[in-house]
Amino acid sequence: MKGIFVTGTDTGVGKSYIGCALLAGFRRTGLRTVAMKPVASGSEPTPAGLRNEDALQLAAHADCKLAYEMLNPYVFQPAIAPHIAAQETGSCIEIARIVTSYQQISALGADICVVEGAGGWLVPLNETETFADLVINLGLPVVLVVGMRLGCLNHALLTAENILSRGVPLLGWVANQVEPAMPRIESNIETLRSRMPAELLGVVGFQPEAASEKVAELLNIDLLRKRIFRTGSC
């Protein structure tokens, strides 16, 4: 099984939105898909336990259905930084547990797993480790979702620089318009296109209610698929 990790320049930039579109796009090309949201804050209590909406959305767009505990090993109710949420519940987020869940998922026969982070690239998981450490342990390449709003140039360039500095493959980036009217959005996209050390995979205009299948049409799924299946991710 191949996998990709979807990270973002910040929280609220559309990682789940783009993750679901990637799943829809991969399914369209004939790949059998599965999804994972290793850590989630901001969840609702249900009779079955805490459930995170982003994790459920990803699961709904994947072919392989998982037990929720495998899909989302760490889930917290307050919408705060996950390491703080873990501390408040007396728990600790362990990368080894997430890796074990991912390995179990890889044995289910899917072709590709879309793994979504929480917040941005360097969000802490515990006292010493961040999502970047998790990605390195999983051995996954990255797709970066850039939330197109004021400040995104700095956030995007710093994030891409740090990803590559850790030896993690950056497969490309997606420009996702998160505000209905960002001033000079075209100029901002062109600035990033000329400076980002990875290829632009697609531009998604402000359309928060668009179906994932429609959003997938805006992404270069074929190019992404070729790059994933020639990388060393497993």
C-alpha positions in Angstrom: 0.0 0.0 0.0 1.2 3.5 -0.8 0.3 6.5 1.3 0.4 10.3 1.3 0.3 12.7 4.2 -1.9 15.8 3.8 -0.6 18.8 5.8 -1.5 22.4 5.8 -0.1 25.9 6.3 -2.4 26.3 9.4 -5.6 25.1 10.9 -8.8 25.7 8.9 -7.1 25.7 5.5 -9.1 22.8 4.1 -7.0 19.7 4.7 -10.0 17.5 5.1 -11.7 19.1 2.1 -8.8 18.4 -0.1 -8.2 15.0 1.5 -11.7 13.9 0.5 -11.1 15.3 -3.0 -7.9 13.3 -3.3 -9.7 10.1 -2.2 -12.4 10.8 -4.8 -9.8 11.4 -7.5 -7.9 8.3 -6.7 -11.0 6.2 -6.7 -11.8 7.7 -10.2 -8.5 6.3 -11.5 -9.3 2.9 -10.2 -7.3 2.8 -7.0 -8.8 1.2 -3.9 -8.6 3.8 -1.1 -8.5 4.0 2.6 -8.1 7.0 5.0 -6.6 7.8 8.4 -6.8 10.7 10.7 -4.3 9.8 13.4 -5.0 12.7 15.8 -8.1 14.8 16.0 -9.2 17.6 18.4 -12.6 19.1 18.3 -14.9 16.1 18.5 -18.5 15.3 19.6 -19.6 12.8 22.2 -21.8 10.0 20.7 -23.2 6.7 22.2 -20.2 5.0 20.6 -17.7 7.5 22.0 -16.0 10.7 20.7 -16.3 11.2 17.0 -14.5 13.8 14.8 -16.3 15.2 11.8 -13.2 15.4 9.6 -12.3 11.8 10.3 -15.8 10.7 9.5 -15.8 12.6 6.2 -12.5 11.0 5.2 -13.9 7.6 6.0 -17.0 8.2 4.0 -14.9 8.9 0.9 -12.8 5.8 1.2 -13.4 2.3 -0.1 -12.1 0.4 2.9 -14.1 0.8 6.0 -12.3 0.8 9.3 -13.1 0.5 13.0 -13.2 4.1 14.2 -10.3 3.4 16.7 -8.1 2.4 13.7 -9.2 5.4 11.6 -8.6 7.9 14.4 -6.4 6.4 17.2 -6.3 9.6 19.2 -9.5 11.7 19.5 -10.1 14.6 21.9 -13.2 16.7 22.6 -11.9 20.3 22.9 -10.8 22.0 19.7 -7.4 22.8 21.0 -3.8 21.8 20.2 -3.7 18.0 20.5 -0.8 17.7 22.9 -2.6 20.1 25.3 -5.8 18.1 24.9 -3.9 14.9 25.7 -2.3 16.4 28.8 -5.7 17.5 30.1 -7.0 14.0 29.8 -4.0 12.4 31.4 -2.9 10.7 28.2 0.1 10.9 25.8 0.1 10.7 22.0 2.5 8.0 21.0 3.9 7.8 17.5 4.5 4.0 17.9 0.8 3.4 18.4 -0.1 5.4 15.3 2.5 3.5 13.2 1.0 0.2 14.4 -2.5 1.3 13.3 -1.1 2.4 9.9 0.6 -1.0 9.5 -2.7 -2.7 10.3 -4.4 -0.6 7.7 -1.8 -1.4 5.1 -2.7 -5.1 5.4 -6.3 -4.6 4.3 -5.6 -4.6 0.6 -6.0 -0.9 -0.3 -3.8 0.7 -3.0 -3.4 4.0 -1.3 -4.0 5.6 2.1 -4.7 9.3 2.6 -3.4 10.3 6.0 -4.5 13.8 7.3 -2.7 15.8 9.9 -4.2 18.3 12.4 -3.3 22.0 12.2 0.0 22.6 10.6 3.2 20.7 9.9 5.0 21.3 13.2 2.0 21.0 15.6 3.3 19.2 18.7 2.1 15.7 19.5 3.8 15.4 22.9 6.6 17.0 24.8 9.3 16.2 22.2 7.6 15.2 18.9 5.6 16.9 16.2 3.6 15.8 13.2 6.8 16.0 11.2 8.3 13.2 13.3 5.1 11.2 12.7 5.5 11.5 8.9 9.1 10.5 9.1 8.2 7.4 11.1 5.5 6.5 8.6 7.8 7.1 5.7 5.2 9.1 3.7 5.5 11.9 1.1 3.5 15.0 1.7 0.9 17.1 -0.1 0.7 20.7 1.3 -2.6 22.5 1.4 -2.1 26.3 1.3 -5.0 28.2 2.6 -5.1 31.3 0.4 -5.5 34.2 2.7 -3.4 37.1 4.0 -0.1 35.6 5.4 -0.2 32.5 3.3 3.1 33.3 1.4 5.2 33.2 4.5 3.4 30.2 6.0 3.6 28.2 2.7 7.3 28.9 2.0 8.4 28.2 5.6 6.4 25.0 5.7 7.8 23.7 2.4 11.3 24.6 3.5 11.0 22.7 6.7 9.4 19.6 5.0 12.3 19.3 2.6 14.9 20.1 5.2 13.8 16.9 7.0 14.3 14.8 3.9 10.6 14.3 3.4 9.4 14.3 -0.3 7.0 17.2 -1.1 4.8 15.9 -3.9 3.1 19.2 -4.6 0.8 21.9 -3.1 -2.8 22.9 -3.5 -4.0 26.5 -3.5 -7.3 26.4 -1.6 -9.2 29.7 -1.4 -10.6 29.8 2.1 -12.1 33.3 2.0 -14.7 34.5 -0.5 -12.7 37.5 -1.6 -9.0 37.4 -1.0 -7.4 40.5 -2.5 -4.9 39.8 -5.3 -5.4 36.1 -5.1 -4.1 35.5 -8.6 -0.9 37.4 -7.8 -0.4 35.5 -4.6 -0.8 32.2 -6.4 1.7 33.2 -9.0 4.2 34.3 -6.4 4.0 30.9 -4.7 4.2 29.1 -8.0 7.5 30.9 -8.8 9.0 30.3 -5.3 7.6 27.0 -4.0 10.0 24.1 -4.3 7.2 21.8 -5.6 4.6 21.8 -8.3 1.2 23.4 -8.0 -1.3 20.5 -8.1 -4.4 22.6 -8.4 -6.3 25.8 -7.6 -9.6 25.4 -5.7 -11.8 28.5 -5.6 -14.0 29.3 -2.7 -16.8 26.7 -2.9 -17.1 25.2 0.5 -20.2 23.1 -0.4 -18.7 21.6 -3.6 -18.8 17.8 -3.9 -15.5 16.1 -3.5 -15.8 14.6 -7.0 -16.1 18.1 -8.4 -13.1 19.4 -6.4 -11.1 16.4 -7.6 -11.5 17.6 -11.1 -9.5 20.7 -10.2 -6.5 18.7 -9.0 -3.9 17.0 -11.1 -4.6 13.5 -9.8 -2.8 11.8 -12.7 0.4 13.6 -12.0 0.1 13.0 -8.3 -0.6 9.3 -8.8 2.5 8.9 -11.0 4.7 10.6 -8.3 3.3 8.6 -5.5 3.9 5.3 -7.2 7.4 6.0 -8.0 8.3 7.1 -4.5 9.5 4.8 -1.7 6.5 5.3 0.5 4.9 2.0 1.7 
